[in-house]
Amino acid sequence: MKLDQTLDLLLVSLYKDVLEKEQRSLITKEYRDLSVNDMHVIEAIGPEKSNRSSVVARKLSITMGSLTKAMDGLSDKGYVLRERSAEDKRVVLLTLTDKGQRAYKHYRKFHTELVTAITEELSSDEQRILAKSLNKLAVYLKKQESVLT
């Protein structure tokens, strides 16, 4: 099999496998009220102090309307607090609750383990080559996204 065919098969397979593993690993008994998309929103909000909703929407490449819908569910379930900014009432600030912080740590644990599994047997040079290759893929995909919109 040619190298480009092997790479194509690997990319498709990896994409599918990561999504399946992420679904099984993230949505445990404790977090059965969340979807993987909810977990991505929680990750985008992050563990730090309040984040502007517009920044979170941009990180996720979604509309403010889509984020608002996600926030409705996450807020109702007790994972996120929404507040208007004292300085500018048009700005909505998002903060993870203690429950949201625990979900964030659960999400990060899965991804940390994934990266460790990929890199633990690679030399520093191989890790840099992998990072450079994945970055090239990310840049390509971003360019494709802008072409399609």
Accessible surface in RSA format (square Angstrom, percent):
REM  Atomic radii and reference values for relative SASA: ProtOr
REM  Chains: A
REM  Algorithm: Lee & Richards
REM  Probe-radius: 1.40
REM  Slices: 20
REM RES _ NUM      All-atoms   Total-Side   Main-Chain    Non-polar    All polar
REM                ABS   REL    ABS   REL    ABS   REL    ABS   REL    ABS   REL
RES MET A   1   164.59  85.2  77.96  51.6  86.63 206.3  89.71  76.3  74.88  99.2
RES LYS A   2   147.56  72.0 139.56  85.6   8.00  19.0  89.81  80.8  57.75  61.5
RES LEU A   3   132.21  73.6 121.55  87.0  10.66  26.8 124.51  87.4   7.69  20.7
RES ASP A   4    96.03  67.3  87.57  87.2   8.46  20.0  42.96 101.1  53.06  52.9
RES GLN A   5    93.49  52.3  89.57  65.5   3.92   9.3  28.69  61.1  64.80  49.1
RES THR A   6    48.87  34.8  48.43  49.1   0.44   1.0  40.13  53.9   8.74  13.2
RES LEU A   7    90.23  50.2  90.23  64.5   0.00   0.0  90.23  63.4   0.00   0.0
RES ASP A   8    82.87  58.0  79.94  79.6   2.93   6.9  19.03  44.8  63.83  63.7
RES LEU A   9    98.85  55.0  96.54  69.1   2.30   5.8  96.94  68.1   1.91   5.1
RES LEU A  10    90.06  50.2  88.98  63.7   1.07   2.7  89.95  63.2   0.10   0.3
RES LEU A  11    86.18  48.0  82.15  58.8   4.03  10.1  82.47  57.9   3.71  10.0
RES VAL A  12    94.93  62.5  90.72  82.1   4.22  10.2  94.54  82.1   0.40   1.1
RES SER A  13    50.19  42.4  45.92  61.3   4.27   9.8  26.02  55.4  24.17  33.9
RES LEU A  14    97.12  54.1  97.06  69.4   0.06   0.1  97.12  68.2   0.00   0.0
RES TYR A  15   151.54  70.7 144.06  82.0   7.48  19.5 112.24  84.3  39.30  48.4
RES LYS A  16   110.99  54.1 108.38  66.5   2.61   6.2  85.10  76.6  25.89  27.6
RES ASP A  17    63.92  44.8  60.92  60.6   3.00   7.1  24.77  58.3  39.15  39.0
RES VAL A  18    51.37  33.8  49.21  44.6   2.15   5.2  51.36  44.6   0.01   0.0
RES LEU A  19    78.40  43.7  73.99  52.9   4.40  11.1  74.32  52.2   4.08  11.0
RES GLU A  20    80.73  46.3  75.87  57.4   4.85  11.6  35.06  67.8  45.66  37.3
RES LYS A  21   102.51  50.0 102.44  62.9   0.08   0.2  54.25  48.8  48.27  51.4
RES GLU A  22     5.75   3.3   5.75   4.4   0.00   0.0   0.12   0.2   5.64   4.6
RES GLN A  23    88.78  49.6  87.71  64.1   1.07   2.6  36.18  77.0  52.60  39.9
RES ARG A  24   162.07  68.0 139.28  71.0  22.79  54.3  76.11 104.0  85.96  52.1
RES SER A  25    28.60  24.2  15.69  20.9  12.91  29.7  18.66  39.7   9.94  13.9
RES LEU A  26     0.01   0.0   0.01   0.0   0.00   0.0   0.01   0.0   0.00   0.0
RES ILE A  27    37.27  21.2  19.03  14.2  18.25  44.0  19.03  13.7  18.25  49.5
RES THR A  28    49.85  35.5  40.95  41.5   8.90  21.2  47.56  63.9   2.28   3.5
RES LYS A  29   171.09  83.5 157.19  96.4  13.90  33.1 105.91  95.3  65.17  69.4
RES GLU A  30   111.14  63.8  84.70  64.1  26.44  63.0  47.55  92.0  63.60  51.9
RES TYR A  31     8.76   4.1   8.76   5.0   0.00   0.0   4.42   3.3   4.34   5.4
RES ARG A  32   169.37  71.1 146.07  74.5  23.31  55.5  61.52  84.1 107.85  65.4
RES ASP A  33    54.54  38.2  39.18  39.0  15.36  36.3  40.91  96.3  13.63  13.6
RES LEU A  34     8.02   4.5   0.00   0.0   8.02  20.2   2.16   1.5   5.86  15.8
RES SER A  35    51.73  43.7  46.05  61.5   5.68  13.1  45.37  96.6   6.36   8.9
RES VAL A  36    20.49  13.5  18.84  17.1   1.66   4.0  18.84  16.4   1.66   4.5
RES ASN A  37   108.60  74.9 106.78 103.2   1.82   4.4  23.63  56.9  84.97  82.1
RES ASP A  38    21.42  15.0  21.41  21.3   0.02   0.0   0.07   0.2  21.36  21.3
RES MET A  39     0.00   0.0   0.00   0.0   0.00   0.0   0.00   0.0   0.00   0.0
RES HIS A  40    53.25  29.1  52.33  36.4   0.93   2.4  36.38  37.5  16.87  19.6
RES VAL A  41     8.66   5.7   8.66   7.8   0.00   0.0   8.66   7.5   0.00   0.0
RES ILE A  42     0.00   0.0   0.00   0.0   0.00   0.0   0.00   0.0   0.00   0.0
RES GLU A  43    57.42  33.0  52.83  40.0   4.59  10.9   1.69   3.3  55.73  45.5
RES ALA A  44     3.82   3.5   2.17   3.4   1.64   3.7   3.82   5.4   0.00   0.0
RES ILE A  45     0.62   0.4   0.60   0.4   0.02   0.0   0.60   0.4   0.02   0.1
RES GLY A  46     4.47   5.5   0.00   N/A   4.47   5.5   4.38  12.0   0.09   0.2
RES PRO A  47    48.67  35.5  33.83  30.8  14.84  54.0  33.94  28.0  14.73  91.6
RES GLU A  48   112.31  64.5 101.38  76.7  10.93  26.0  64.83 125.4  47.49  38.8
RES LYS A  49   175.32  85.5 157.95  96.9  17.36  41.3 110.74  99.7  64.58  68.8
RES SER A  50    43.13  36.4  23.48  31.3  19.65  45.3   9.53  20.3  33.60  47.1
RES ASN A  51    27.59  19.0  25.96  25.1   1.63   3.9   2.04   4.9  25.55  24.7
RES ARG A  52   119.01  50.0 116.47  59.4   2.54   6.0  25.00  34.2  94.01  57.0
RES SER A  53    10.09   8.5   9.74  13.0   0.35   0.8   4.95  10.5   5.14   7.2
RES SER A  54    44.64  37.7  40.63  54.2   4.01   9.2  31.38  66.8  13.26  18.6
RES VAL A  55    46.40  30.5  46.18  41.8   0.22   0.5  46.18  40.1   0.22   0.6
RES VAL A  56     0.00   0.0   0.00   0.0   0.00   0.0   0.00   0.0   0.00   0.0
RES ALA A  57     4.65   4.3   4.65   7.2   0.00   0.0   4.65   6.6   0.00   0.0
RES ARG A  58   165.57  69.5 148.05  75.5  17.52  41.7  76.82 105.0  88.74  53.8
RES LYS A  59   121.17  59.1  83.14  51.0  38.03  90.5  67.85  61.1  53.32  56.8
RES LEU A  60    43.91  24.5  24.19  17.3  19.71  49.6  28.13  19.8  15.78  42.5
RES SER A  61    67.73  57.2  31.20  41.6  36.53  84.1  32.77  69.8  34.96  49.0
RES ILE A  62    64.45  36.7  44.03  32.8  20.41  49.2  52.94  38.1  11.51  31.2
RES THR A  63    93.00  66.1  84.86  86.0   8.14  19.4  86.20 115.8   6.80  10.3
RES MET A  64    89.38  46.3  85.17  56.4   4.20  10.0  85.08  72.3   4.30   5.7
RES GLY A  65    51.57  63.6   0.00   N/A  51.57  63.6  39.31 107.9  12.27  27.5
RES SER A  66    57.28  48.4  44.75  59.7  12.53  28.9  19.78  42.1  37.50  52.5
RES LEU A  67     1.49   0.8   1.49   1.1   0.00   0.0   1.49   1.0   0.00   0.0
RES THR A  68    67.62  48.1  65.40  66.3   2.22   5.3  47.03  63.2  20.59  31.1
RES LYS A  69   161.44  78.8 154.25  94.6   7.19  17.1  99.31  89.4  62.13  66.2
RES ALA A  70    24.17  22.2  14.26  22.0   9.92  22.6  23.33  32.9   0.84   2.2
RES MET A  71     3.09   1.6   3.09   2.0   0.00   0.0   3.09   2.6   0.00   0.0
RES ASP A  72    61.92  43.4  61.45  61.2   0.46   1.1  22.72  53.5  39.20  39.1
RES GLY A  73    26.97  33.3   0.00   N/A  26.97  33.3  26.09  71.6   0.88   2.0
RES LEU A  74     0.73   0.4   0.28   0.2   0.45   1.1   0.28   0.2   0.45   1.2
RES SER A  75    37.20  31.4  24.45  32.6  12.76  29.4   0.12   0.3  37.08  51.9
RES ASP A  76   127.73  89.5  89.11  88.7  38.62  91.3  31.62  74.4  96.11  95.9
RES LYS A  77    75.42  36.8  61.90  38.0  13.52  32.2  49.92  44.9  25.50  27.2
RES GLY A  78    30.05  37.1   0.00   N/A  30.05  37.1  27.14  74.5   2.91   6.5
RES TYR A  79     0.62   0.3   0.62   0.4   0.00   0.0   0.00   0.0   0.62   0.8
RES VAL A  80     1.87   1.2   0.00   0.0   1.87   4.5   0.00   0.0   1.87   5.1
RES LEU A  81    97.72  54.4  96.99  69.4   0.73   1.8  97.72  68.6   0.00   0.0
RES ARG A  82    92.74  38.9  64.16  32.7  28.59  68.1  21.73  29.7  71.01  43.0
RES GLU A  83    96.25  55.3  87.68  66.3   8.57  20.4  29.17  56.4  67.08  54.8
RES ARG A  84   141.41  59.4 121.25  61.8  20.16  48.0  40.25  55.0 101.16  61.3
RES SER A  85     7.27   6.1   6.81   9.1   0.46   1.1   1.51   3.2   5.77   8.1
RES ALA A  86    86.17  79.2  57.86  89.3  28.30  64.4  59.33  83.6  26.83  71.1
RES GLU A  87   162.23  93.1 123.07  93.1  39.16  93.2  71.12 137.6  91.11  74.4
RES ASP A  88    40.31  28.2  35.66  35.5   4.65  11.0  19.69  46.3  20.62  20.6
RES LYS A  89   136.49  66.6 129.57  79.5   6.92  16.5  95.46  85.9  41.04  43.7
RES ARG A  90   199.16  83.6 174.99  89.2  24.17  57.5  85.52 116.9 113.64  68.9
RES VAL A  91    18.75  12.3  14.73  13.3   4.01   9.7  18.75  16.3   0.00   0.0
RES VAL A  92    33.02  21.7  31.79  28.8   1.23   3.0  31.79  27.6   1.23   3.3
RES LEU A  93    43.01  24.0  43.01  30.8   0.00   0.0  43.01  30.2   0.00   0.0
RES LEU A  94     0.31   0.2   0.29   0.2   0.02   0.0   0.29   0.2   0.02   0.1
RES THR A  95    30.34  21.6  30.11  30.5   0.24   0.6  29.60  39.8   0.74   1.1
RES LEU A  96     8.27   4.6   0.02   0.0   8.25  20.7   0.02   0.0   8.25  22.2
RES THR A  97    27.76  19.7  22.12  22.4   5.64  13.4  27.76  37.3   0.00   0.0
RES ASP A  98   113.55  79.5 106.99 106.5   6.55  15.5  26.78  63.0  86.77  86.5
RES LYS A  99    73.18  35.7  71.53  43.9   1.65   3.9  41.94  37.8  31.24  33.3
RES GLY A 100     0.00   0.0   0.00   N/A   0.00   0.0   0.00   0.0   0.00   0.0
RES GLN A 101    42.26  23.6  42.26  30.9   0.00   0.0  21.16  45.0  21.10  16.0
RES ARG A 102   121.68  51.1 117.53  59.9   4.15   9.9  58.69  80.2  62.99  38.2
RES ALA A 103     0.00   0.0   0.00   0.0   0.00   0.0   0.00   0.0   0.00   0.0
RES TYR A 104    33.86  15.8  33.86  19.3   0.00   0.0  10.93   8.2  22.94  28.3
RES LYS A 105   137.54  67.1 131.65  80.8   5.88  14.0  80.06  72.1  57.48  61.2
RES HIS A 106    43.69  23.9  37.54  26.1   6.15  15.7  28.34  29.2  15.35  17.9
RES TYR A 107    16.24   7.6  16.24   9.2   0.00   0.0   0.07   0.1  16.17  19.9
RES ARG A 108    83.23  34.9  83.15  42.4   0.08   0.2  24.15  33.0  59.08  35.8
RES LYS A 109   127.58  62.2 120.70  74.1   6.88  16.4  88.21  79.4  39.37  41.9
RES PHE A 110    15.90   8.0  12.49   7.7   3.41   8.9  15.00   9.1   0.90   2.6
RES HIS A 111    33.77  18.5  33.77  23.5   0.00   0.0  19.80  20.4  13.97  16.3
RES THR A 112    78.14  55.6  74.06  75.1   4.07   9.7  61.14  82.1  17.00  25.7
RES GLU A 113    90.09  51.7  83.76  63.4   6.33  15.1  42.42  82.1  47.67  38.9
RES LEU A 114    50.94  28.4  46.17  33.0   4.77  12.0  50.34  35.4   0.60   1.6
RES VAL A 115    84.89  55.9  84.89  76.8   0.00   0.0  84.89  73.8   0.00   0.0
RES THR A 116    65.13  46.3  62.81  63.7   2.32   5.5  46.85  62.9  18.29  27.6
RES ALA A 117    70.59  64.9  46.19  71.3  24.40  55.5  48.96  69.0  21.63  57.3
RES ILE A 118    84.47  48.1  67.57  50.3  16.90  40.7  74.17  53.4  10.30  28.0
RES THR A 119    29.61  21.1  29.61  30.0   0.00   0.0  16.56  22.2  13.05  19.7
RES GLU A 120   117.10  67.2  79.43  60.1  37.67  89.7  30.27  58.5  86.84  70.9
RES GLU A 121   159.42  91.5 126.03  95.4  33.39  79.5  52.59 101.7 106.84  87.2
RES LEU A 122    56.58  31.5  46.00  32.9  10.58  26.6  46.96  33.0   9.62  25.9
RES SER A 123    59.11  50.0  45.04  60.1  14.07  32.4  52.41 111.6   6.70   9.4
RES SER A 124    71.80  60.7  63.88  85.3   7.91  18.2  24.36  51.9  47.44  66.5
RES ASP A 125    87.58  61.3  85.40  85.0   2.17   5.1  24.76  58.3  62.82  62.7
RES GLU A 126    82.81  47.5  79.84  60.4   2.97   7.1  27.27  52.8  55.53  45.3
RES GLN A 127    69.25  38.7  65.07  47.6   4.18  10.0  10.96  23.3  58.29  44.2
RES ARG A 128   147.81  62.1 141.41  72.1   6.40  15.2  76.53 104.6  71.28  43.2
RES ILE A 129   112.87  64.2 111.90  83.4   0.97   2.3 112.75  81.2   0.12   0.3
RES LEU A 130    50.23  28.0  46.92  33.6   3.32   8.3  50.01  35.1   0.22   0.6
RES ALA A 131    61.41  56.5  51.32  79.2  10.10  23.0  57.33  80.7   4.08  10.8
RES LYS A 132   131.74  64.3 125.06  76.7   6.69  15.9  74.82  67.3  56.92  60.6
RES SER A 133    56.60  47.8  48.58  64.8   8.02  18.5  28.70  61.1  27.90  39.1
RES LEU A 134    92.31  51.4  88.14  63.1   4.17  10.5  88.42  62.1   3.89  10.5
RES ASN A 135    89.96  62.0  84.95  82.1   5.01  12.1  19.84  47.8  70.11  67.8
RES LYS A 136   130.64  63.7 123.28  75.6   7.36  17.5  75.55  68.0  55.10  58.7
RES LEU A 137    61.20  34.1  55.96  40.0   5.24  13.2  60.52  42.5   0.68   1.8
RES ALA A 138    50.46  46.4  44.95  69.4   5.51  12.5  49.61  69.9   0.85   2.3
RES VAL A 139    69.07  45.5  66.84  60.5   2.23   5.4  68.87  59.8   0.20   0.5
RES TYR A 140   119.93  56.0 117.78  67.0   2.14   5.6  85.39  64.2  34.53  42.6
RES LEU A 141    97.85  54.5  93.08  66.6   4.77  12.0  93.45  65.6   4.41  11.9
RES LYS A 142   120.84  59.0 115.48  70.9   5.36  12.8  88.52  79.7  32.32  34.4
RES LYS A 143   129.62  63.2 127.28  78.1   2.33   5.6  76.93  69.2  52.68  56.1
RES GLN A 144    64.22  35.9  64.22  46.9   0.00   0.0  11.76  25.0  52.46  39.8
RES GLU A 145    79.82  45.8  75.23  56.9   4.60  10.9  31.18  60.3  48.65  39.7
RES SER A 146    74.98  63.4  57.86  77.2  17.12  39.4  46.63  99.3  28.35  39.7
RES VAL A 147   111.23  73.2  84.24  76.3  26.99  65.0  91.03  79.1  20.20  54.8
RES LEU A 148   145.76  81.2 111.52  79.8  34.24  86.1 114.67  80.5  31.09  83.7
RES THR A 149   139.14  99.0  79.96  81.1  59.18 141.0  94.95 127.5  44.18  66.8
END  Absolute sums over single chains surface
CHAIN  1 A    10703.4       9336.5       1366.9       6487.2       4216.2
END  Absolute sums over all chains
TOTAL         10703.4       9336.5       1366.9       6487.2       4216.2
